[in-house]
Amino acid sequence: RIIATAQRLGIKCVAIYSAADTNARHVKMADEAFYLGPAPATESYLNRQRILVIAKQANVQAIHPGYGFLSENAAFAQACAQQGVIFIGPSVKAITAMGSKSAAKAIMATADVPLVPGYHGKAQDEQTLIHHSQQVGYPQLLKAVYGGGGKGMRVVYHAEEFRPALAATKREAMASFGNDDMLIERYLTKTRHVEIQIFSDNHGNCIYLSQRDCSIQRRHQKILEEAPAPALAQATQIAMGEAAVAAAKAINYQGAGTVEFLYDEQGQFYFMEMNTRLQVEHPVTEMITGLDLVEWQLHIANGAPLPLTQTQVQISGHAIEVRIYAEDPDNDFMPASGHIAYLSQPPASRHVRIDTGVTQGDEISPYYDPMIAKLIVWDHTRNLAISRLQTALANYKIAGIKTNIGFLTQLLHVPALQSANLNTD
C-alpha cells in the first residue's frame, strides 16, 4: 500500500523481510529489499537495531512503519531521530502520551474532550482499585493501561466479581504488554465505535476527514468498517470532529492519527483512545474524500503544509471495507495458515479496491496477523455500497486455506447491519 503511493511520487522504496516473507508481494514491489531475520517477529520486524542498521546501509531518508509492529513504538521513533532518519509518524512525545490509556485520558480531560466516567490514576494498589471500582458503578470495564487489540480487558458486572477479574486481567496484561497497570471505566452497554481521521502538519494546521463507523467487531477486533458513519446527526459529526482536532492539538500532533470515540444511544460520545498511526481502515476515508492519505503522510514528513483546509474537504458517497482473514469462523475464528492454492479476486474499478500483500501460491504463515486482504467498495449511497460488496465477495475465490468470506457474506444479509442498527456487541 505504501510502496504503491511512494513509487507513484517518484520515491524509491527499500523493503525489509523476514524468512517467512522472502517471496512476499512487498519484497517484489520494492526497488531494493533486505533480509531482516528469522520468522518470529521478535527476531525480525521488532528488531529495532537491525532495522536501523539496514536503513544506514541502504542510505534511506525516512522509515514508514506501516500499521503494526513498531508503528506506535516511541523507542523506535526516538532511535530513528537519533540516527537522523525521519520516522513517518508523530513525535516521540505524542506517541508516548497516547500509548498509555490513562495518560491519554488525563490529557483529554484538560483539553475538554468528553470522557467515560472512570478511574485512570497512578495509584494501583488493590484497595484503591476496589474503592474506585465501587465509585464508578457497574457494569464496568477493567482495562490494561498499555493494552490493545482486545487483550487485557474484562467486563465486571458485580462488585464481588472485581477481585478475581482484577487478578486475571493483570496476569494477561503482564504477559501481553509487560505492564499490569489498570484503569476502570463505566461499561456503556449499547455503543457504537465511531472514529475520526485527523491530520496535522508541522505548521500548526489540523483538520479532520469525516468519520468511520467500526462497530462490527469480534473479540474487539474490527471486521467491517464504513465511512461516513451512518445515521449520525450533522451537529454530532461536527462536534466529534472538533473534539478530535482538540485532542490532536493538546499533544502537538503531527501526521495521520485516529481519535476513537464511543457513541451511545443518548447521542453522547466519549473519548476512547487515539491511534498514533495510519489505520488499517484508512481506505474507506480515501474512497469518500478522493485523497491519498499515504501521500499526505509523506508530504507532512517532508515538512509540507496540509494540502487542504477544513472547509475544502469534500465528502462523496459511501465506502465499506471488510477484512478478509485466513481463519475458521466455524471453529471460533481460529487463525488458519497454509498455502493459497487458488486466488481469484473481483476486478478493481472506481467502485472496488483491493489492498493485499499476497498472491496465488503464497503461504499464510502462523507468525503474523492472518489478514489476506482488505476489500473496499464505494458507491453513491450506503445501500448501493452494500450491494457492491455482496457482488465483490461473491467474486472473491480463495482455495487451499480457510477464510471468513462466507461469514462476511452472511454478515451483509443481517437486517440490523442493512438498516445501520449498529453496536459493538
Phi, psi and chi 1 to 4 in degrees:
 res  aa     phi    psi   chi1   chi2   chi3   chi4
   1 ARG       -  -44.9  163.8   70.1 -165.5   93.4
   2 ILE   -74.3  -41.4  -67.1  150.3      -      -
   3 ILE   -60.1  -42.1  -69.1  170.4      -      -
   4 ALA   -56.1  -46.5      -      -      -      -
   5 THR   -70.6  -45.9  -71.2      -      -      -
   6 ALA   -58.7  -44.8      -      -      -      -
   7 GLN   -67.1  -35.0  -72.5  177.8  -22.3      -
   8 ARG   -62.1  -31.3  178.4  172.3   61.1   73.8
   9 LEU   -88.3    3.1  -62.9  173.1      -      -
  10 GLY    81.4   19.5      -      -      -      -
  11 ILE   -97.1  129.1  -61.6  168.1      -      -
  12 LYS   -76.2  144.3  -74.9 -154.4  159.5   59.6
  13 CYS  -120.5  135.9  -65.4      -      -      -
  14 VAL  -110.9  123.1  176.8      -      -      -
  15 ALA   -98.2  150.0      -      -      -      -
  16 ILE  -119.2  147.6   50.1  174.7      -      -
  17 TYR  -148.1  151.6   62.5   93.5      -      -
  18 SER   -93.0  173.6   74.2      -      -      -
  19 ALA   -56.5  -32.6      -      -      -      -
  20 ALA   -73.8  -18.2      -      -      -      -
  21 ASP  -113.1   22.2  -73.1  -19.6      -      -
  22 THR   -52.7  -39.5  -52.2      -      -      -
  23 ASN  -105.0   19.0  -60.7  -50.2      -      -
  24 ALA   -65.7  156.2      -      -      -      -
  25 ARG   -60.2  -40.4 -170.3  163.8  170.4 -112.1
  26 HIS   -65.8  -29.4   78.0  -77.8      -      -
  27 VAL   -69.1  -41.0  176.1      -      -      -
  28 LYS   -70.3  -34.6  -68.3  174.8 -174.5  149.1
  29 MET   -73.6  -33.0  -78.6  175.1   72.9      -
  30 ALA   -67.5  160.0      -      -      -      -
  31 ASP   -74.0  -32.5  -61.3  -82.7      -      -
  32 GLU  -143.0  155.5  -75.6  179.9   76.3      -
  33 ALA  -142.8  141.3      -      -      -      -
  34 PHE  -125.1  137.6  -73.4   77.9      -      -
  35 TYR   -74.0  134.3  174.3   69.4      -      -
  36 LEU  -102.6  -41.3 -167.0   50.5      -      -
  37 GLY   160.4 -174.8      -      -      -      -
  38 PRO   -60.8  168.4  -19.8   31.2      -      -
  39 ALA   -57.7  -44.6      -      -      -      -
  40 PRO   -55.1  135.0  -24.9   34.5      -      -
  41 ALA   -56.1  -36.5      -      -      -      -
  42 THR   -62.4  -25.6   46.8      -      -      -
  43 GLU   -99.2    0.4  -63.3  172.6   53.1      -
  44 SER  -136.5  -87.2   51.7      -      -      -
  45 TYR   -67.8  -13.5  -63.5  113.6      -      -
  46 LEU  -105.6    4.7  -68.4  171.5      -      -
  47 ASN   -84.0   87.5 -174.0  -20.3      -      -
  48 ARG   -59.2  -44.4  -56.4 -164.6  -64.9 -111.9
  49 GLN   -61.9  -46.7  -84.6  174.9  -55.5      -
  50 ARG   -62.8  -39.3  172.2   90.1  179.6  115.6
  51 ILE   -61.0  -42.9  -69.0  168.7      -      -
  52 LEU   -73.1  -28.0  -74.0  167.0      -      -
  53 VAL   -64.6  -44.7  164.9      -      -      -
  54 ILE   -63.8  -41.5  -67.9  171.2      -      -
  55 ALA   -56.7  -41.6      -      -      -      -
  56 LYS   -68.1  -46.5 -159.9  164.9 -163.8  165.3
  57 GLN   -56.9  -43.1 -143.3  179.0  -36.3      -
  58 ALA   -87.4   -1.7      -      -      -      -
  59 ASN    60.7   44.2 -158.9   19.4      -      -
  60 VAL   -84.8  151.7  -52.5      -      -      -
  61 GLN   -94.7  -28.8  -64.3  162.6  -67.8      -
  62 ALA  -148.0  154.7      -      -      -      -
  63 ILE  -122.6  126.1  -66.9  178.3      -      -
  64 HIS   -98.6  117.7 -165.6  -54.7      -      -
  65 PRO   -82.7    2.4   32.7  -33.3      -      -
  66 GLY    70.4 -146.5      -      -      -      -
  67 TYR  -132.6   27.6   38.9   62.1      -      -
  68 GLY  -136.2 -158.6      -      -      -      -
  69 PHE    41.3 -105.1  -61.9  123.0      -      -
  70 LEU   -97.2   13.6  -62.7  171.6      -      -
  71 SER   -65.8  -24.4   60.2      -      -      -
  72 GLU  -122.5   32.5  -66.1 -177.1  -79.5      -
  73 ASN  -101.0  106.9 -171.9  -60.3      -      -
  74 ALA   -62.6  -38.3      -      -      -      -
  75 ALA   -63.1  -37.0      -      -      -      -
  76 PHE   -70.3  -42.1 -179.5   64.6      -      -
  77 ALA   -59.8  -40.5      -      -      -      -
  78 GLN   -63.4  -45.4  179.4   80.8   52.9      -
  79 ALA   -62.6  -38.1      -      -      -      -
  80 CYS   -61.0  -47.7  -73.1      -      -      -
  81 ALA   -59.7  -42.2      -      -      -      -
  82 GLN   -64.2  -29.1  -77.5  162.4   -8.5      -
  83 GLN   -90.9    0.2 -163.0  169.8  -61.8      -
  84 GLY    76.6   21.8      -      -      -      -
  85 VAL  -103.5  134.5  173.4      -      -      -
  86 ILE   -75.9  126.8  -69.2  168.5      -      -
  87 PHE   -90.8  118.5  175.4   81.7      -      -
  88 ILE   -79.4   90.8  -61.0  172.0      -      -
  89 GLY   171.4 -174.0      -      -      -      -
  90 PRO   -74.3  179.9   26.9  -32.3      -      -
  91 SER   -70.7  161.6   68.0      -      -      -
  92 VAL   -56.3  -41.6  175.0      -      -      -
  93 LYS   -61.0  -43.4 -109.1  170.2  108.2  170.1
  94 ALA   -66.9  -41.8      -      -      -      -
  95 ILE   -62.9  -43.8  -62.2  171.4      -      -
  96 THR   -63.4  -45.4  -53.3      -      -      -
  97 ALA   -60.3  -41.3      -      -      -      -
  98 MET   -89.8  -12.6  -66.9  -62.2  107.9      -
  99 GLY   -70.0  -28.5      -      -      -      -
 100 SER   -98.0  118.7  157.3      -      -      -
 101 LYS   -61.7  -33.8  -72.9 -177.2  165.6   65.1
 102 SER   -74.2  -42.0   54.4      -      -      -
 103 ALA   -63.0  -40.0      -      -      -      -
 104 ALA   -58.8  -43.3      -      -      -      -
 105 LYS   -67.6  -37.2  -67.9 -163.5  168.2 -176.8
 106 ALA   -63.2  -42.0      -      -      -      -
 107 ILE   -65.4  -43.0  -66.5  165.2      -      -
 108 MET   -64.4  -34.9  -66.9  -50.8  132.8      -
 109 ALA   -61.1  -40.9      -      -      -      -
 110 THR   -73.5  -23.1   55.8      -      -      -
 111 ALA   -90.7    8.5      -      -      -      -
 112 ASP    61.8   30.4  -72.9  -26.1      -      -
 113 VAL   -88.7  128.5  177.2      -      -      -
 114 PRO   -61.2  134.7    0.6    0.1      -      -
 115 LEU  -120.4  148.4  -64.8  175.6      -      -
 116 VAL   -68.3  137.1  178.1      -      -      -
 117 PRO   -57.5  137.0  -17.1   25.5      -      -
 118 GLY   176.8 -172.1      -      -      -      -
 119 TYR  -120.4  126.1  172.3   72.9      -      -
 120 HIS  -138.1   43.8   37.3   83.0      -      -
 121 GLY   -86.6  171.6      -      -      -      -
 122 LYS   -76.3  -34.3  -77.5 -163.7  168.2   62.6
 123 ALA   -63.7  124.0      -      -      -      -
 124 GLN  -122.3   10.0  -72.7  -71.8  -40.9      -
 125 ASP   -69.0  154.5   59.9  -78.6      -      -
 126 GLU   -57.9  -42.2 -167.7  178.4   50.3      -
 127 GLN   -61.4  -43.4  -90.3  -30.2  103.1      -
 128 THR   -61.2  -45.5  -57.9      -      -      -
 129 LEU   -64.8  -39.8  -67.8  173.8      -      -
 130 ILE   -63.8  -43.4  -71.8  169.8      -      -
 131 HIS   -58.1  -48.7  167.9   72.7      -      -
 132 HIS   -70.4  -31.7  -75.7  -74.3      -      -
 133 SER   -58.4  -44.4  166.1      -      -      -
 134 GLN   -69.0  -32.9  -71.8  161.8   -5.6      -
 135 GLN   -68.6  -40.8  -59.4 -101.0  -80.8      -
 136 VAL   -67.1  -36.5  168.7      -      -      -
 137 GLY    90.0  169.6      -      -      -      -
 138 TYR  -121.5  154.0  -53.5   93.2      -      -
 139 PRO   -69.4  153.9   24.6  -30.4      -      -
 140 GLN  -137.0  163.1   62.7 -171.9 -140.2      -
 141 LEU  -112.2  125.1 -160.0   55.3      -      -
 142 LEU   -97.6  125.5 -168.5   54.9      -      -
 143 LYS  -136.6  136.8 -121.5 -179.3 -171.7  175.0
 144 ALA   -68.0  131.5      -      -      -      -
 145 VAL   -58.0  -37.9  166.6      -      -      -
 146 TYR  -105.3   23.0  -70.0   92.6      -      -
 147 GLY   -76.6 -179.5      -      -      -      -
 148 GLY   173.0  163.1      -      -      -      -
 149 GLY    62.2   25.5      -      -      -      -
 150 GLY    81.8    0.1      -      -      -      -
 151 LYS   -91.0  153.2  -70.5 -168.0  179.0   81.2
 152 GLY    67.4   45.4      -      -      -      -
 153 MET  -144.9  134.5 -126.8  153.7  108.0      -
 154 ARG  -145.5  143.4  -98.4  179.4 -171.2   66.1
 155 VAL   -91.8  130.6 -177.7      -      -      -
 156 VAL  -113.3  120.9 -179.3      -      -      -
 157 TYR   -95.9  -26.2  -69.4   96.6      -      -
 158 HIS  -139.3  153.6  -54.4  -72.4      -      -
 159 ALA   -53.6  -39.5      -      -      -      -
 160 GLU   -70.5  -16.0   55.7  -86.3   18.6      -
 161 GLU   -81.2  -14.3  -69.4  173.0   21.6      -
 162 PHE   -61.8  -50.0 -175.2   77.3      -      -
 163 ARG   -56.8  -54.7 -102.9 -157.6  173.6   97.0
 164 PRO   -62.6  -35.7   10.9  -21.7      -      -
 165 ALA   -64.5  -40.3      -      -      -      -
 166 LEU   -61.6  -47.2  178.6   65.4      -      -
 167 ALA   -60.5  -45.6      -      -      -      -
 168 ALA   -66.3  -42.8      -      -      -      -
 169 THR   -68.4  -37.4  -44.3      -      -      -
 170 LYS   -63.3  -42.7  -87.2 -179.0  165.9  -70.0
 171 ARG   -59.6  -47.8  -86.8 -162.9  -52.9  -84.0
 172 GLU   -62.3  -42.3 -165.4  175.7  -63.7      -
 173 ALA   -65.1  -42.6      -      -      -      -
 174 MET   -63.5  -41.7 -170.3   49.2   95.0      -
 175 ALA   -67.3  -38.7      -      -      -      -
 176 SER   -88.6  -34.6  -61.5      -      -      -
 177 PHE  -124.8   -2.6  -46.2  109.3      -      -
 178 GLY    68.7   17.7      -      -      -      -
 179 ASN  -153.2  129.7 -176.6  -52.9      -      -
 180 ASP  -112.4   23.1   65.9   -4.4      -      -
 181 ASP   -64.1  143.1  -75.1    0.0      -      -
 182 MET  -122.0  153.4  -70.9  -71.8  137.9      -
 183 LEU  -128.5  158.2   61.4   88.1      -      -
 184 ILE  -124.0  133.6  -55.7  164.9      -      -
 185 GLU  -140.6  153.6   57.8 -173.0   38.0      -
 186 ARG   -59.1  134.3 -167.8   65.2 -160.0 -106.9
 187 TYR   -90.6  112.8 -178.2   58.3      -      -
 188 LEU   -84.6  124.1  -53.7  170.0      -      -
 189 THR   -74.8  -50.3   43.3      -      -      -
 190 LYS  -107.8   94.1  -76.3  -93.4 -175.3  -83.6
 191 THR  -129.2  158.4   56.2      -      -      -
 192 ARG  -109.6  152.5  -75.8  168.8   58.8 -176.8
 193 HIS  -100.7  105.1  175.9  130.0      -      -
 194 VAL  -118.5  128.3  179.4      -      -      -
 195 GLU  -125.0  154.7   58.3 -173.3   35.8      -
 196 ILE  -116.9  127.0  -52.4  -78.1      -      -
 197 GLN   -82.5  120.0  174.4   74.5   64.8      -
 198 ILE  -114.9  160.4   61.4  102.2      -      -
 199 PHE  -141.8  129.7 -109.9   99.0      -      -
 200 SER  -127.1  146.6  -57.6      -      -      -
 201 ASP  -107.0 -172.2   59.6   23.0      -      -
 202 ASN   -91.2   12.9  -54.3  -49.1      -      -
 203 HIS  -116.5   15.5  -53.4  -86.5      -      -
 204 GLY    87.6    5.6      -      -      -      -
 205 ASN   -94.7  141.0  -54.3  -54.6      -      -
 206 CYS  -147.5  131.9 -177.9      -      -      -
 207 ILE  -135.3  165.0   64.1  170.4      -      -
 208 TYR  -115.7  146.9   62.6   92.6      -      -
 209 LEU  -114.4   80.7  -58.5  172.4      -      -
 210 SER    58.4 -159.0 -174.2      -      -      -
 211 GLN  -135.8  167.3  -14.5   69.8   33.9      -
 212 ARG  -130.2  143.0  -61.6 -174.1  -74.9 -105.6
 213 ASP  -103.2  122.9 -169.2  -62.0      -      -
 214 CYS  -123.9   37.8  -51.8      -      -      -
 215 SER   -72.6  -24.6  -58.1      -      -      -
 216 ILE   -79.7  104.0  -53.0  -66.1      -      -
 217 GLN  -137.5  162.8  -53.8  176.3    2.0      -
 218 ARG  -135.2  133.4   56.5  146.8 -177.8   76.7
 219 ARG    51.0   42.5  -68.2 -157.5 -160.3   98.2
 220 HIS    62.6   14.9  -53.2  -72.2      -      -
 221 GLN  -106.7  132.2  -75.2  -83.5   26.9      -
 222 LYS   -70.8  141.5  -58.0  163.6 -173.1  171.2
 223 ILE  -126.7  -21.0   40.7  173.1      -      -
 224 LEU  -138.4  130.7 -178.3  145.7      -      -
 225 GLU  -131.6  145.8  -54.9  106.6  -12.1      -
 226 GLU  -141.5  156.8   55.6 -175.8  -48.3      -
 227 ALA  -144.9  142.0      -      -      -      -
 228 PRO   -70.5  169.3   22.7  -27.7      -      -
 229 ALA   -64.8  125.9      -      -      -      -
 230 PRO   -72.3  155.8   23.1  -28.7      -      -
 231 ALA    52.1   47.5      -      -      -      -
 232 LEU  -120.2  121.4 -155.1   57.9      -      -
 233 ALA   -57.3  143.5      -      -      -      -
 234 GLN   -53.2  -43.3 -176.2   73.6   26.4      -
 235 ALA   -63.0  -37.1      -      -      -      -
 236 THR   -68.6  -40.9  -54.3      -      -      -
 237 GLN   -56.4  -46.3  -68.0  177.4   31.0      -
 238 ILE   -68.0  -45.9  -66.0  166.7      -      -
 239 ALA   -60.9  -41.0      -      -      -      -
 240 MET   -66.2  -44.3 -121.9 -177.0 -140.3      -
 241 GLY   -60.4  -43.6      -      -      -      -
 242 GLU   -69.0  -35.8  -72.6  173.9   -7.7      -
 243 ALA   -65.1  -38.8      -      -      -      -
 244 ALA   -65.4  -40.7      -      -      -      -
 245 VAL   -65.3  -41.0  166.8      -      -      -
 246 ALA   -61.6  -39.2      -      -      -      -
 247 ALA   -62.2  -43.9      -      -      -      -
 248 ALA   -66.2  -42.4      -      -      -      -
 249 LYS   -67.6  -30.1  -73.1 -172.9  165.3  169.7
 250 ALA   -63.0  -24.7      -      -      -      -
 251 ILE  -116.4   17.1   54.7  166.5      -      -
 252 ASN    52.8   52.3 -164.2   16.6      -      -
 253 TYR   -73.9  147.9 -162.1   81.4      -      -
 254 GLN  -132.9  138.5  -79.1  115.6   30.9      -
 255 GLY    98.0 -159.1      -      -      -      -
 256 ALA   -86.9  138.6      -      -      -      -
 257 GLY  -152.1  161.7      -      -      -      -
 258 THR  -130.4  126.1  -58.9      -      -      -
 259 VAL  -102.8  120.8 -176.5      -      -      -
 260 GLU  -100.4  133.4  -56.9 -165.4  -24.1      -
 261 PHE  -123.6  151.4  -67.4  104.0      -      -
 262 LEU   -97.9  134.5  -73.4  173.1      -      -
 263 TYR  -120.9  121.6  175.0   71.8      -      -
 264 ASP  -101.7  179.0   70.7   11.7      -      -
 265 GLU   -64.7  -23.1  -69.1  174.2  -64.2      -
 266 GLN   -83.3    0.8  -77.1   71.5   50.2      -
 267 GLY    82.7   13.4      -      -      -      -
 268 GLN   -93.0  150.2  -60.0  -64.5  -47.6      -
 269 PHE  -127.5  151.4   62.1   88.8      -      -
 270 TYR  -136.6  139.3  -56.0   95.4      -      -
 271 PHE   -62.4  132.6  172.9   82.5      -      -
 272 MET  -107.9  -59.9 -173.4  165.0   44.8      -
 273 GLU  -165.1  171.1   62.4 -178.4  -16.2      -
 274 MET  -122.9  129.5 -177.7  174.6 -171.0      -
 275 ASN   -95.8  121.3  -67.6  113.6      -      -
 276 THR   -93.1   50.5   54.8      -      -      -
 277 ARG  -161.0  176.9   55.9  176.1  163.5   81.7
 278 LEU   -72.0  138.5 -167.1   68.0      -      -
 279 GLN   -91.4  155.5  -66.8  -82.6   89.9      -
 280 VAL   -52.9  -40.4  173.1      -      -      -
 281 GLU   -88.4   16.5   58.0  -87.5   19.4      -
 282 HIS   -59.2  -25.6   77.0  -85.8      -      -
 283 PRO   -60.6  -30.6  -26.6   36.5      -      -
 284 VAL   -66.1  -33.9  -71.0      -      -      -
 285 THR   -68.3  -39.6  -60.9      -      -      -
 286 GLU   -62.3  -39.5  -65.4 -174.9  -35.4      -
 287 MET   -66.6  -35.0  -63.5  -67.5  -97.1      -
 288 ILE   -90.4  -14.8   61.9  164.1      -      -
 289 THR  -105.8  -17.8   56.7      -      -      -
 290 GLY    73.7   16.9      -      -      -      -
 291 LEU  -105.4  156.8  -55.1  169.2      -      -
 292 ASP  -107.8  107.2 -178.6  -30.1      -      -
 293 LEU   -71.1  -27.3  -59.2 -168.2      -      -
 294 VAL   -69.2  -38.9  173.1      -      -      -
 295 GLU   -59.5  -43.6 -177.9  176.1  -22.1      -
 296 TRP   -60.5  -43.8  -84.0   36.3      -      -
 297 GLN   -58.3  -44.5  -76.8 -169.6  -59.5      -
 298 LEU   -66.1  -41.5  -64.3  170.4      -      -
 299 HIS   -63.0  -44.3  -76.0  -40.5      -      -
 300 ILE   -66.7  -40.8  -73.1  164.1      -      -
 301 ALA   -62.2  -24.5      -      -      -      -
 302 ASN   -91.5    7.0 -152.2   17.1      -      -
 303 GLY    90.7    2.3      -      -      -      -
 304 ALA   -78.5  153.3      -      -      -      -
 305 PRO   -76.3  166.1   24.8  -28.9      -      -
 306 LEU   -56.1  138.7  -75.2  176.3      -      -
 307 PRO   -69.3  -23.6  -11.9   24.4      -      -
 308 LEU  -131.8  157.8  -60.2  175.8      -      -
 309 THR   -97.2  170.9   60.7      -      -      -
 310 GLN   -56.5  -43.2 -168.9   65.3   62.6      -
 311 THR   -71.0  -17.8   50.7      -      -      -
 312 GLN   -86.2   -8.8  -70.3  172.5  -44.4      -
 313 VAL   -71.3  123.5  176.6      -      -      -
 314 GLN  -110.2  133.5  -61.8  -76.5  -49.1      -
 315 ILE  -113.5  131.8  -55.1  -60.4      -      -
 316 SER  -137.2  126.6  164.9      -      -      -
 317 GLY    71.1 -158.6      -      -      -      -
 318 HIS  -139.3  138.7 -161.7   89.8      -      -
 319 ALA  -126.8  145.0      -      -      -      -
 320 ILE  -132.8  139.3  -52.8  173.8      -      -
 321 GLU  -122.4  138.7  170.1 -178.5  -63.9      -
 322 VAL  -121.3  147.6  -72.9      -      -      -
 323 ARG   -98.1  118.0  -56.5 -175.9 -176.8 -165.0
 324 ILE   -90.0  117.7  -65.9  174.6      -      -
 325 TYR  -114.0  150.4  -83.4  104.6      -      -
 326 ALA   -85.9   96.4      -      -      -      -
 327 GLU  -161.3  165.9   63.2 -176.1   10.7      -
 328 ASP  -113.0   97.5 -174.7   -2.6      -      -
 329 PRO   -60.5  -26.1  -21.2   33.0      -      -
 330 ASP   -78.7  -12.3  -63.0  -33.1      -      -
 331 ASN  -122.1   57.9 -175.7   17.1      -      -
 332 ASP    55.4   33.8 -157.9   24.1      -      -
 333 PHE    58.1   35.6  -65.0   95.5      -      -
 334 MET   -62.3  131.8  -81.0  -67.6  -73.8      -
 335 PRO   -59.0  143.6  -21.7   31.9      -      -
 336 ALA  -114.2  149.9      -      -      -      -
 337 SER  -134.6  161.0   54.5      -      -      -
 338 GLY   148.7 -163.8      -      -      -      -
 339 HIS  -101.9  129.4  179.4   75.3      -      -
 340 ILE   -83.2   98.9  -63.1  177.6      -      -
 341 ALA   -74.4  -32.8      -      -      -      -
 342 TYR  -146.2  136.7  177.1   77.9      -      -
 343 LEU  -142.8  120.5  173.3   66.0      -      -
 344 SER  -131.6  117.4  173.7      -      -      -
 345 GLN  -102.2  153.2  -60.3  174.1  144.0      -
 346 PRO   -63.6  148.3   18.3  -26.7      -      -
 347 PRO   -64.6  138.2   16.0  -23.7      -      -
 348 ALA   -74.9  145.9      -      -      -      -
 349 SER  -157.6 -171.5   65.3      -      -      -
 350 ARG   -68.4  -15.3   64.6 -177.4  -83.7 -107.8
 351 HIS   -97.7  -23.2  -68.0  -77.9      -      -
 352 VAL  -129.4  129.2  178.0      -      -      -
 353 ARG  -131.2  141.4  164.5  177.0  164.4  177.9
 354 ILE  -126.3  122.7  -64.8  158.4      -      -
 355 ASP  -107.4  115.8  -77.4   15.2      -      -
 356 THR  -146.5  155.6 -174.2      -      -      -
 357 GLY  -112.1    5.2      -      -      -      -
 358 VAL  -124.9  156.0  -59.7      -      -      -
 359 THR  -132.0  170.3   49.6      -      -      -
 360 GLN   -57.1  136.3 -175.5  171.1  -58.0      -
 361 GLY    97.1  -13.4      -      -      -      -
 362 ASP   -72.4  159.9  -79.5   -4.7      -      -
 363 GLU   -99.9  136.8  -72.1  -74.0  -33.5      -
 364 ILE   -94.9  111.8  -60.9  -69.2      -      -
 365 SER   -83.6  157.6   84.5      -      -      -
 366 PRO   -80.1    1.8   26.9  -30.5      -      -
 367 TYR   -84.5  -25.5  -64.2  102.1      -      -
 368 TYR  -127.1  179.2  -41.2  118.5      -      -
 369 ASP   -52.5  133.6 -173.4  -82.6      -      -
 370 PRO   -83.8   24.6   29.5  -31.3      -      -
 371 MET   -70.2  129.7 -163.1 -165.9  -63.4      -
 372 ILE   -92.2  -44.1  -65.4  171.7      -      -
 373 ALA  -162.0  165.9      -      -      -      -
 374 LYS  -116.5  126.7  -59.9 -175.4  -72.1 -175.4
 375 LEU  -106.2  120.2  171.6   60.9      -      -
 376 ILE  -122.1  133.8  -51.0  106.2      -      -
 377 VAL  -125.5  154.6  -62.9      -      -      -
 378 TRP  -134.8  142.4  175.6   90.5      -      -
 379 ASP  -155.9  177.9 -143.1  -45.6      -      -
 380 HIS   -67.5  -30.9  -64.0  -74.8      -      -
 381 THR  -132.0  166.4   65.8      -      -      -
 382 ARG   -63.4  -42.3 -174.3  174.0 -174.2  -91.0
 383 ASN   -62.4  -41.3  -74.2  -14.8      -      -
 384 LEU   -65.8  -37.8  -72.2  171.0      -      -
 385 ALA   -64.2  -40.0      -      -      -      -
 386 ILE   -61.8  -43.7  -70.6  172.4      -      -
 387 SER   -61.1  -43.4  -60.2      -      -      -
 388 ARG   -58.0  -43.3  -73.7  -95.4  173.7 -150.2
 389 LEU   -67.2  -39.1 -169.4   47.6      -      -
 390 GLN   -60.4  -43.7  -73.5  168.2  -23.9      -
 391 THR   -65.8  -44.5  -54.7      -      -      -
 392 ALA   -62.5  -41.2      -      -      -      -
 393 LEU   -65.6  -37.3  -81.0  169.8      -      -
 394 ALA   -63.6  -26.5      -      -      -      -
 395 ASN   -97.1    8.6  -67.9  -37.0      -      -
 396 TYR  -100.5  111.2 -143.6  119.3      -      -
 397 LYS  -119.1  123.2  -48.8  -76.6 -174.4 -159.2
 398 ILE  -131.2  129.3  -59.5  173.6      -      -
 399 ALA  -124.4  153.6      -      -      -      -
 400 GLY   101.8  -12.1      -      -      -      -
 401 ILE  -151.6  146.0 -165.6  164.3      -      -
 402 LYS   -73.7  139.0  -76.1 -152.3 -177.3  -40.0
 403 THR  -134.8  172.4   75.0      -      -      -
 404 ASN   -97.2   18.3   65.5  -21.3      -      -
 405 ILE   -60.9  -43.4  -69.7  174.5      -      -
 406 GLY   -62.4  -40.8      -      -      -      -
 407 PHE   -63.5  -44.4  169.9   75.8      -      -
 408 LEU   -63.7  -37.2  -66.0  169.6      -      -
 409 THR   -62.3  -44.7  -56.4      -      -      -
 410 GLN   -63.2  -41.9  -75.4  177.6  -67.5      -
 411 LEU   -55.4  -40.0 -177.7   63.3      -      -
 412 LEU   -69.8  -12.9  -69.0  175.6      -      -
 413 HIS   -97.9   -0.5  -72.2   93.9      -      -
 414 VAL   -70.9  123.2  173.9      -      -      -
 415 PRO   -55.6  -38.9  -24.8   32.6      -      -
 416 ALA   -60.7  -38.3      -      -      -      -
 417 LEU   -68.6  -43.8 -177.5  131.0      -      -
 418 GLN   -62.0  -34.1  -66.7 -176.4  -17.6      -
 419 SER   -95.1   11.3   62.2      -      -      -
 420 ALA    58.8   31.8      -      -      -      -
 421 ASN   -90.2   78.0 -179.3   12.9      -      -
 422 LEU  -104.2  144.1  -50.0  166.4      -      -
 423 ASN  -156.9  162.7   67.5   69.1      -      -
 424 THR   -67.9  -18.2   49.6      -      -      -
 425 ASP   -99.5      -   59.1  -12.3      -      -
